[in-house]
Amino acid sequence: MYRCGACGAELFSSGAKFDSGTGWPSFTEPAVADAVELHEDRSHGMIRTEVSCARCGSHLGHVFPDGPGPGGQRYCINSLSLDLDENGS
């Protein structure tokens, strides 16, 4: 289980992780939909969807519509915002 590095909330399952070829940890979906919040991000001259921790508000990364699977989502998450809990659920 990947947890928020700031507050420890469960965010992404290792089973949802895939190699996107971007160099960033990528996931097809959050472990629990309510664990993350999505916000429009217009910084750096782009329009993107920011992903933040629903519990503490920490910035996690961005989600893009070019992922694998039926949902087609790629949650591109900054590795510094995550802690891997190898004993987690």
N, C-alpha and C positions, 0 to 999 in steps of 0.2 A: 504494500500500500504506500502510495506517495502522499505525504502530508504537507500542509502549509508550513513553511519554514518559520513563520512568525508566531502562529498560534496552535499548530498541531492538528488542525482539522483534517479529516480524511478527505482527499480531493480526487485522486486518480488511482485506479487499480492497475497493477503491473500487467494484467491481462489485456488492458485497453491500449497499452503502449505499442508503438510500431516505429520502424525506421523510415522516416520521411525523406532521408537524404539531405536534410537541411542542416544537420549538426545540432539541432535543438531537440530536447525531449518532446515527442509528439504522441498524442493520445486521441482515440476516436470519440471518447465521451468521458465526462466526469463519473466518478464512482456513484455519486448521488447527485441528481440534477440540481437540487437546491444548495449544494456545497459551493457552487460558483455563481457569480453574477456577471452578466454581460453588459457592456456599456459602449456607446459609440465613441471612437477615438479619432479625432481629426488632427492629431499632432503630426509634425514632420511633413506636411503637405500631402498626407494620405488620409483616406477614410478606411478605418479598420474597426474590428470589434475587439475591444479589450476584455480580458478575463480577469476577474478579481475574486479573492476569497470572500465568500458570503459572511463568514464569521467576523473577520477582522478588517476586511477591506483592502488587504495587501494586493498590489499588482502582481499578477502571475504570468501574463503573456497575452497572446491574441489567438482568436479562433478564425480559421479560414475555411471556405467551402470547397476545398480541393482534397479532402481526405478519402480514405478507402471506406468500403462498406456501405450499407444502405443509407446511413445518415449523411455520408459525404463530408463529415467534419474533420478538421485537423486542428486540435488544440495544441498550439505551438507554445510551450511553456518554458520560461527561464529556469534553468537548473538550479540557480541560486535561491529561487523562491520555494524549492521543494526539499523535503527530507524523506529519504527512503526508510520506511519501517518494515524491515524484513520479517517481523513477527506479527505485523498488523493483519487485519481481516481482509 
